[in-house]
Amino acid sequence: MNQKPLDRLIKIEEVMAQVGMGKTKIYEMLQFEEFPAPIKLGRYSRWSQIEIQNWIEEQKSKRAA
């Protein structure tokens, strides 16, 4: 069976820890569509764990190219 991996919605603090960047840089990259957009839940913003992981993998593959 083809089972999708379990995704989590994570807070900005966890995103910052995973990518090693500050909030200002992340939001700057969002403006230029260079970073995965958050999911809005009312007044809260959360990011897909899988999308952040995929973004990190993309950055690593660019380094290798």
RASUL-V139130 format. One record per residue. N is the residue number from 1. PSI is psi in radians with two decimals (none if undefined). BURIAL is I if it has 9 or more other C-alpha atoms within 8 Angstrom, else O. Layout:
BEGIN
n->N psi->PSI burial->BURIAL
n->N psi->PSI burial->BURIAL
END
This chain:
BEGIN
n->1 psi->2.49 burial->O
n->2 psi->1.72 burial->O
n->3 psi->2.28 burial->O
n->4 psi->2.49 burial->O
n->5 psi->2.61 burial->O
n->6 psi->2.26 burial->O
n->7 psi->2.64 burial->O
n->8 psi->2.64 burial->O
n->9 psi->2.15 burial->O
n->10 psi->2.70 burial->I
n->11 psi->2.87 burial->I
n->12 psi->-0.62 burial->I
n->13 psi->-0.68 burial->O
n->14 psi->-0.64 burial->O
n->15 psi->-0.83 burial->I
n->16 psi->-0.74 burial->I
n->17 psi->-0.68 burial->O
n->18 psi->-0.70 burial->O
n->19 psi->-0.20 burial->O
n->20 psi->0.53 burial->O
n->21 psi->2.76 burial->O
n->22 psi->2.95 burial->O
n->23 psi->-0.75 burial->O
n->24 psi->-0.80 burial->O
n->25 psi->-0.72 burial->O
n->26 psi->-0.82 burial->I
n->27 psi->-0.54 burial->O
n->28 psi->-0.78 burial->O
n->29 psi->-0.59 burial->I
n->30 psi->-0.70 burial->I
n->31 psi->-0.61 burial->O
n->32 psi->0.21 burial->O
n->33 psi->0.69 burial->O
n->34 psi->0.11 burial->O
n->35 psi->2.57 burial->I
n->36 psi->2.35 burial->I
n->37 psi->2.57 burial->O
n->38 psi->2.85 burial->O
n->39 psi->2.21 burial->O
n->40 psi->2.22 burial->O
n->41 psi->1.55 burial->O
n->42 psi->-2.13 burial->O
n->43 psi->0.04 burial->O
n->44 psi->2.58 burial->O
n->45 psi->2.31 burial->I
n->46 psi->2.63 burial->I
n->47 psi->2.60 burial->I
n->48 psi->2.17 burial->I
n->49 psi->-0.73 burial->I
n->50 psi->-0.72 burial->O
n->51 psi->-0.68 burial->I
n->52 psi->-0.77 burial->I
n->53 psi->-0.74 burial->O
n->54 psi->-0.69 burial->O
n->55 psi->-0.75 burial->I
n->56 psi->-0.78 burial->I
n->57 psi->-0.67 burial->O
n->58 psi->-0.77 burial->O
n->59 psi->-0.70 burial->O
n->60 psi->-0.68 burial->O
n->61 psi->-0.54 burial->O
n->62 psi->-0.64 burial->O
n->63 psi->-0.69 burial->O
n->64 psi->-0.39 burial->O
n->65 psi->none burial->O
END
